[in-house]
Each structure stands twice: as structure tokens, then as C-alpha cells.
Amino acid sequence: MQYNIFDPPDYGLVTPISVPESARMPDSVTGVATPAEYDMYFRLVRRSIGLSDWTRTCLTVGREVLADLDKTNLSDRERCDLLAGLVAVQEMTLARWLTIGSGMEDQP
């Protein structure tokens, strides 16, 4: 991914993710951050990615979360919630692949 001089620097700390366009944290002045403020703060790059790239990202995030889980000071409930979220995302991803693949199974 290329950034120009006007983009926030990428220090290699996080990988961009896709989030809904309407997802933003409120600020104390206006009650809601602008899309640009939110994206810059969280270093988000909003673009659609293909299902293959999405799946690779899901697998990478899952591996990284599992590798770090024992090093966190999350409660058992928080760990369970985090893992449940990962399973939900992976389930939706697999369902998308199944939709694509089921059409191919019917072909000779």
C-alpha cells in the first residue's frame, strides 16, 4: 500500500481493516467525529477488497489474536467474547465461499 506525503505515516503497527462507513467514535465537541478524523486516528483505509483478500486477512487476524491471547490481561469473559467475534466473522466468510462454491458444484 502506498501513502503520499499528505497521508498519516504507516509505522507498520497495524494493518488496515474494512469497517462500515457509518462506524465512528463520538468526540466531545460535536458529538461525532468526521469520517476523515476517525479514519486518520485509527489509520483506516476504506476500500472494498475481494473475498480472497478478506479471507487471508481473517486468517491472519485469527492467528495473531490467538498467539497474543495468553499475553493479555483480559478476563475469561472478554477472551470468550473476542473469540466469539472471530468465529462469527469466519462463519460469515465461509458462508460467502459456500454460496460461491455451491454454484460451481452443479456444473459438470
N, C-alpha and C positions, 0 to 999 in steps of 0.2 A: 504494500500500500504506500502510495506517495503522498507526502504532505508538501504544501507550498509554504512560503515564509509567513503567510497570514494564519496558518493553522497552528493549533497548540502543539508543542513538541511531543513526540512519541518517545517515552523513555523505556519502552519495552516492558512496562509493568502490567499492562492489561491488554487483552485482545478485544477489539470492538465486537459488540453483540447487537442483535436486532431487538428493538423494543417497539411497542405500539406508539404511533405518532402522538397520541394524547397523553402518554405517561410522562408526567413532570412533577418535580417536588415543589411545594409551595415555598415562597420566600416571605420574609417578614414585612416587606414594604407593599407589594402589590397583591400578595396572596397567591401568586403563581409565577413561577419563573418563565421567561420566554423560552421558546424552543432552542434558540441559539445558546442562551446561558446554560440551560440544562445539558445540552449536548457537549458544550465546551467543558463544563465542570466534570462530567462523567466520561469525557473523551469518547463519545458515541459517534459512530459513523452510520447514518441511516441510509440503507440501500437494501434492495431485495437481493437475496442470494439464492442460488439453486438448492434443490433438495439434497444433492450430494455434498455440497459445501456445508449446508446446515447440519447434516448428519455427522460429518467429520468434526465439526465444532462441538456438537453434543457429546460425541465420544471423548474428545479431548477434555472438555469441561468435566465430564463424569470421572475420568481417570484422575484429573488434578484434584478434584474435590475429595475423592476417596483417599488419595495419597496424603492430603493435608488434614483430614478429619480428626485423626488422633492427636494432632498437634494443637488443635483449637481448645478453647475453654468453653465450648458450647455445652449446654445441658443435654441430657439424653433426649428430651422433648425437642429441642432445637435441631439436634442431629437427625432425629426421625423426620421432622418437618422438611429439612433440607433434602434428605434422601427421597422423601415422598415427592418433592418437587422435581427432582431429577428423573424419577420413574415416570411421572406424568408427562414430562417433555419427551422422554424417549418413547413412551407409549404412543403419543400423538405422531411422532416422527415415523415410527414403524407402521402406524395405520396409513399414513400417506404413501409409504412404499408399497404396502399391501394393495392399496387402491390402484396404483400404477401397475404392479405386478400381476394382479388378478386379470387384467385385460390382456396381458401377454400370454397367460396360461391357456386362454381359449383359442389362440392362434395355432395353426399346425406347425 
